[in-house]
Amino acid sequence: MNPPLALASSSPRAFWAVIALGWLSLAAPSFWDFMFGQWSAYSQGHELLLLAVVAWLMWRQWPALDALPDRMPPWWAWGALVVGCLAYALGRTQEFIRIEMLSLWWISLSVLLACKGWAGLRRTWFIWLFALFMIPIPFSVVLMLTAPLKEAVSAVATHVLGGVGYPVGRSGVVITAGQYQLLVAEACAGLQSMFILEAMCLLYSYLVGHPSWLRNGLLAALAIPVSFTANVVRVMILVLVTYHFGDAVGQGFIHHFAGIVLFAVALALIGGIDALLGFVLPDEPKNG
């Protein structure tokens, strides 16, 4: 019998513990550099949360995966694993953070495919899709897409606040509120929050388990306007706080707290939209 397969059959916990330790020896320095080291500027702060969600989802699926028979890995599964390791070495040594992160994803998928086959992959397909949201978006793409988003968020926020009587104006992505000026930066533009909210919306749909693919698809698509609306609310809060309490307060704790409000508003909107969709596309009652 193949040695790894023999270890998996005789002592499955020891086998998977060795696999986990091997993966952590690669992933730990990568995530450290990404979150706190030289690549921290590329991090949005939500990656560790997503990693914890991925680990929890895999833990939920573990009994079903463990029940699947161990199998002799085909040659192409070993080949995929070797390709992933070589890609990781390239990304790590040449400092290509996206190749490094993507190769960790590929190595994990290859190990599961080698040990549990296509049946294991079918049971965990959503987890692998969800894990892709941890990989940072190329900065060139961020710059290209956030320019119109910043303009739109700034325009809507100033229009609403001006409509209720506040002395606000706008020049491009610079909002004037009384004597203060606020720059709507990339972080407030919505692309990164759209990215994470899309992940959260997919997770919500997966956990709720609506049988309607149309309902799930609409939830995923509506994450984009929901994120835009939440970002408008965030910018409006920052403008109001700055106008009433000064720039120091607006750029301090409140600036970070507004990010929490962003997700609270977005998740509330997603939940409300799902409830409304339930009237149009209700779940069919389960028999029995």
N, C-alpha and C positions, 0 to 999 in steps of 0.2 A: 504494500500500500504506500502511496505517496506520503512522505514524512509529515508535511503539514496536515494532510487529511487524517493521518493516524492520530496526531495530537488532538485534532478537533473532535474525533470520535471518542478517544479515551478520556480526555479532560477538556470539555468544551470551554469551561470558564477560564482555564489556564491559556487555552489557545487564543480566545478573544482578548484576554488581558494582555498577552504579548502583542497582538495586533494593535490594541489601543495605545500601549506604551510606545510602540514604534511610530504610530501616527503622531502622537503628542510630541515625540522628540523632533519631528519635522515642523509641526504646526505651532508649537509654543514660541520659538524664536520669531517665526514669521508674524504671528499675531501681536507679539510684543512690539516689534518694530513698527507694525502697522498702526497700533493703537497709541503707543507711547514713545516710539523711537523716531527714526529718521523719516518714516512715511506717515507720521501722525497728521500732517497737513491734508492728506488724502482721505483720512477717516472722518466719518460723519457722527461718530459716537454711538451708533446703534448696532454696530457689527457684533459686539459681545452679546447684546440682547438677542440678536438673530441666531447666534451660535448656541445660546442656551435653549432657544426654542427648537432648533434643529436637534439638539441632544435629547430634549424632552419628547419630541415626536418620534425619534428613533427608539427611545425607551418604551413608548406606548406600543410600537410595532414589534418589540423584541420577542414576546412570546410566540407570535405568529412566525417570525423569522426563524426562531430556534426550533420550531416544529418542522421546518422544511428540512429535507434530507441533505446531508453534506454530499458533495459531488466532486469528482475528479476535474480540476480546472482544465479547460481546453487550452491549446497553445496560444490562441489569440487573447485569452484573458491574461495570461502571463505577459504577453506582448504589450497589452494595454497598460499593465502595471509598470513594466519597464519604461515605456514611453512617458508615463506620468512622473516617474522618478528622475528621468533624464531632463524633463521639462522643469521639474523643481530645482534640480542642480543648476540649470541654465538661469532660471529666474533669480535664484538665491545668489549665485556668484556674480552675475552681471547686473544685479539690482533692478530687475524688472518685476515690480511688485504685483502687477496683474497676472503675469505668467506664473509667478510663485503661488498666488492665491488660487488661481484656476487649476494648477497642477495638484494642489492639495485636494481640491474637489474631485478631480479625475482619479487620483490614487484611491480615495475612499470608495468611489463608485466601482472601480476596478476590483478592489478586494471583495466587496460584496458580490459582484457578478461572478468572480472566480469561485467563491465559496458556496453561494446559494443559487447561482444561475439566474435565468430570466424570471423565474418565479419570485425570487427575492427582489429583483428590480421592479417588477410590477407592483409589489406590495409597498414599495417605498418611493415610487416615482415622484410623488408630491414633495417629499423631503429633499430630493436632489434639485428639483426645480426651485424650491424655496431657498435652498442654500446658495444659489447663484446670486441672490440679492446682497450677499456679503461682499461681493467683488466690487471694488470702486469703479465708478464710471470714469472713462477717460476725460481729463480736464478740458481737452479741446471740444469735446461734445458738450460738457457743462457750459462752457463759454458761449458756444453757438446757440444752444437752446434756451439759456437763461436770459439772453438779451430781450427777446420779445416778452418773456414772462415777467421780467422786472418792470418793463413798460406797462404791461397790462395791470399788474398788481398795484403799481403806483397810481395809475389813472383811476381805477375803481375806488381805491381807498380815498383819494382826494375828492372824488365826485361825491361819495357818500358823506364824508365829513363836511364838505362844503355845503351839501344839501341841507344839513341840520344846523348850519350857522357858524361853523368854525372857520376862522380866518386861515385857510390853508391854500397853498398853491403848489404847482409842480413845474419843474423844468427837467424834462427827461425822466431820470430815475431819482432826482433829488426833490424831496418834499419839504416845503416851507410851512412851518406851523408857528405863527407869531414871529418871534425873534430867532427861532431855532430852525436849523436845517438838518434833515435826516436823509442819508443815502440808503436806498434800497439795494442791498448787496446780494451776491449770489445765494447766500444762506437763506435770505428772505424771499427769494424769487420763486421757490416752489419745486424746482426739479428734483432736488435730493429728497424733499418731503414727499413728492409724488412717488418717487422710487420706493421709499420705505412704506408709504401708505398703500401702495399697490401690493407689497408683500403682506402687509397686515390684512388687507381686504381678501387676498387669496387664502390666507390662513383662516380668517373668519369663515369664509365659504366652505373651506375644507372641514373645519371643526363642526360647523352647524350641519353640514351634510345634506344640503338641499338636493333632491333628486333631479331637479330641473337644471339642465345645462344652460338654458337661456337665462334663468334667474342668476346663476353663478356668473355667467358671462357679463350680464348687465352690471352686477356688483363690481366686477373687476374694471369694467370700462368707466363706471361712474366714479371710481376712485380719483380720476384725474380732475373733473370739475369740483369734487369735494375737497381735494387738496388745494386747489386754487382758491376756493371760498375760505378755507381755513387760514390760508396765508394772508388773504385780505384782512381777515379779522385780526390776525397777529400784527400786521403793520398798523392797523387802526389803533390797536391798544398801545403800541409803542409811541405813535404820534400823540395820542391823548395824554399819556403819562408824561411825555416830554413837555408838552404844552402846559400842563397844569403844575408839574413838579420840577421841571428843569432837566437839562441834558444829562447831568450826573446820575439822576435816578433812572432815566430812560435807558441809559447804557450800562447800568449796573445789574443788580439781581433781577430786576423786572425784565430785562432783555432776555435772560435765560428762562425766566418763568413764563414768558410769552411763548416760548417753544413748547412748554408743557401744555399750555392752553391750546396751542395749535393741534396737538394730537388729541386732546380731550374733545375739542370741537369736531375734528375730523371723524373720530370714532363714533361720536354721538350722531353725526350726520349719516354715517354708513349704517348704523343700527336703525335709524329712522327710515332711511331709504329701503332697507331690507324689509322693514315692517310694512311699508307701503307696497313694495313688490309682492308681499305675501297676499295682498287682496287681489292682485291681478294674476299672479302665478302661485297659487297656494300649493303647499306640499300635499301630495295624495296620502290619505291615511293608510298606515301599514295594516295588512291583513293579520288577523290573529291577535 
